[in-house]
């Protein structure tokens, strides 16, 4: 396995580099490095980074997809116009702190016991992302969440108001530290509101649509914390019925 050391010296500017899938970056501190157009090209299985910290580094138009790493730290870093959306990436027990992510695509990524502290996400897209046992504190998110699961996470002062959410679930996670989106078509609904909406909508929807809504409501009523809703969740209904469902849920939440 090739070990990358010399080209990642502190203060260097690494440009247009494609690493071998079997490359390994040694543990240690890497600081004040600018990565431009670097394809880290990590394999889906096998560690790429372990116990490694990037401090005051910039990643511009980089491909970080496929990384699998334990205790990877990003401290005061900037990640811009980059992607982390390979078939599967796994980060465990790391820390992302005081860093900015702008126009970054996260896809098929799992974060396990990662601390995300005072980070800013601008125009980022999260698709098929799992956060398990993570601490998210002081974060500001803007962009899109699609199929994102927060599982057994702790949150403090997390701003999600400018995120467009679809199929987002909180499983045994603390939602008290989160500011959710609250528009007419994208808002948070507690479990009790789904039960109340079932009773109210019984004679106001077509029989077929009401039956489908009940299936959805029964499922979400069993949620411990609630669910973000949007029109796509009720695609089985006509537009005017979707409007009625959303209005009713907003009323009873």
Secondary structure, 3 states (H helix, E strand, C coil): CCEECHHHCCCCEEECCECCCCCEECCEEEECCEEECCECCCCCCCCCEEEEEEECCEEECCECCCCEEEEEEEECCEEECCEECCCCEEEECCEEECCEEECCEEEEEEEECCEEECCEEEEEEEEEEEEECCEEECCEEEEEEEEEEEECCEEECEEEEEEEEEEEEEECCCCCCEECCECCCEEEECHHHHHHHHHHHCCCCCHHHHHHHHHHHHHHHCCCCCEEEEHHHHCCCCHHHHHHHHHHHHHHC
